Amino acid sequence: MTTHHARRFPVVLITGTPGTGKTLHSQLLSQELAETTTQMKHLNIGDIVKEHGFHEGWDEEWNCWVVDEERLLDYLEGVVNPAEGPAETGFILDHHDPSLFPERWVDLAVVLTCDNGVLHERLTSRNYSEKKVTENVTAEIMETCLSETRDSYDAEIIVELSSSGEGDDEIEENVGRISEWVGKWVEDRRNGVHGV
């Protein structure tokens, strides 16, 4: 059995319906924190699934990989909670399925939400099929990702942020808020405070 050492850096989940800006937020957060003493490694789960073959093939109907969750989670466990001691960085988990990760991994769960019209435009511009666009816009209307996040994590670590804006201000503000939270989390750990 692996011993998990106390983490020095947090794990932040950035989740939301496809098209809400998870990857952009994750990349910008990682860049912003790289300029401080806190390193946060962006883990794009979709890319990891493709690169390492953690899937059971391609789903033609939904135009996506069928994730092999067990192999993916075994791999991520070694990254996020390495056996030899605490990781040298924090991590940003970028994925649309918040229920995939064990609750003990996640220190902050950020759910990005988006106006349905804006989301429809974004997904259409990605050349998603009409079926996939409709499915994702419906999931956003039904707040599927938000309720799955609420079912998976404690309410006090969940933050809902709007990501509908066309300009950079909203994204900058969101990234700034998350970055500030990360800085405080790291500082609290250095000072021996282990609350949320």
N, C-alpha and C positions, 0 to 999 in steps of 0.2 A: 504494500500500500504506500502511496506517495504521501510524503509530508508536505503540507502547504505552508510556506513561510509567509509572514506578514508582508503584504505588498507595500512598496514605498510610493508607487504611482497608481492612479486609479484606472479602472476599465469603464469607458463610457460607451454605451450603446446608442447609436443614432439610427432610428428606425422610422418607418413611414411607408405609405403606399408608394410603389414605383412612380417616379416623376416628381416626388415632393422635394428632392434636392439633397438626399442623404450623402451621396458621394461628394458633391461640391462642398457641403458643410464640413464633411470629414476631412477633405483635403485642406481646406482653408484653416480648420482648427489645428491640424497637424503642423502646417506652416507657421501659424501664429505662435504656437507653443514652442516650436523649434528655436524661436528667437529668445526664449526664456531658458531657465535652467531645467524646465520640465520637458522631456521628450515624450511624445505620444505617437506611437506607430499606428498608422491607418491600415486596418485589415478589411479590405473589400472582400466580403465572404463569397460573392458571386465569382470574382476572379480566382480566389483560392480553390473553389470547387472545380473550375475549369483547368487551372494550372496543374493541380495534383490529381485530377481524375476522380474526385470524391463524388461521383454520380453513378447512376445506374442506367445512363443513356439519355437520349433526347426525346422530349415529349413533343411530337409533331403538332398535336392539337393546341397546346398552350405555348409552343415555341420557346421552351425553356428546358434546362437540365433537371432531371429528377435527382435531387440531392440524396447522397448516401450519408444520412445524418450521423450514424455511429462512427464511421471512418473520419468524417469531418470533425466531430467533437473530440475524438481521440487525439487528432493532430493539434487542434486548437488548445486542448488541455496542456499539452507540452509547451506551447508557445506562451499562453497566458499565465500558467502556473508551473513553470519548469521545476523539475525535481531537485536541481542543484542549488536552488535559492531563489530569492525574489528576482523577478525580471528587471532588467536595467532600464526599461521604459514603461510607460503606461500604454494602453491600447484603446483605439477607437474601433468598435465593431460596427461595420456599416452593412446593414441587412434589413430586408423588408419583413422578416418573420421574427418578431421579438420573443416568441415562445421557444425558439430553438436552443437558447443558451441557458445553462444552469443559473439559478438565481444568485448563487454565491459568487459568480464571476462579476456581476454587474454592480457598479457603485453609483452610476447615474444612467437613467434611461430617458433619452430625449426622443419624443415623438414629434415628427414634423407633419404639419397638416397643410392642406392647400385648397384654395377655392376650386370648385368642380370645373368651372369653365377654363380656368388657367391650366388645371391638370389635364383636361381633355386636349387642349392645344399642345402641351408639352409631349404627351404620349403619341399624338398623331404625328408630330414632327420627328419622332423617333421611328416612324414607319411601323408602329405596332399595328396588328390586325384590328379591325373594328371590334371583334369579339374580345380581344385582350384590353383594348381601350375601355370598352363598356364594363368589363369585369372589374378593372382597377378603379374607374370612376365610381362604380357602385360600392366597391369596398370602402372608398373614401367617404361617400355619403353615409354609409352604415357605421362609420368609425370603427371598422374591423381591427385595424392595427392598434388603435388607441385602446380598445377593450381587451385585445390580446395582451397588450403591455400591462394593463391594470390587473389582468388575471395572473400574470407571470411575476410581477415585482411589487414590493411595498409601495404604497401611495407616496410616501415621503421622498422616494428617490426618482419619481417620475416628473418630467417637465414636458409640457406641451408647448411647442413654438410654431407660429404661423410661418409658412414659407411660400406665400402666394405672390409676393412682390416681384415686379419685373426689374426693379432697380437693385443696386447693391446694398442699400442702407439696411434693409431688413436682415439680409444674410450677415452683414458685418455686425449688426447688433446681436443677432443670435449667437454667432461665433464668439463675440466678446463676452457674452453672458456665460457661455459654457467654459471659455478659457479662464474667466474669473473664478468660477466654481472649482475648476481643476487646481488652480493656484492655491486656493484656500484649503482644499483637501490635502494637498501635499504639505503645506505649511502646518496644518493641524497634526498630521502624522509625525512630522519632525518634532513638534512640541509635545508629542505623547497623547494627543487627543484622538480618540478613535470612534467618535460618533458618526452620524450620517453626514 
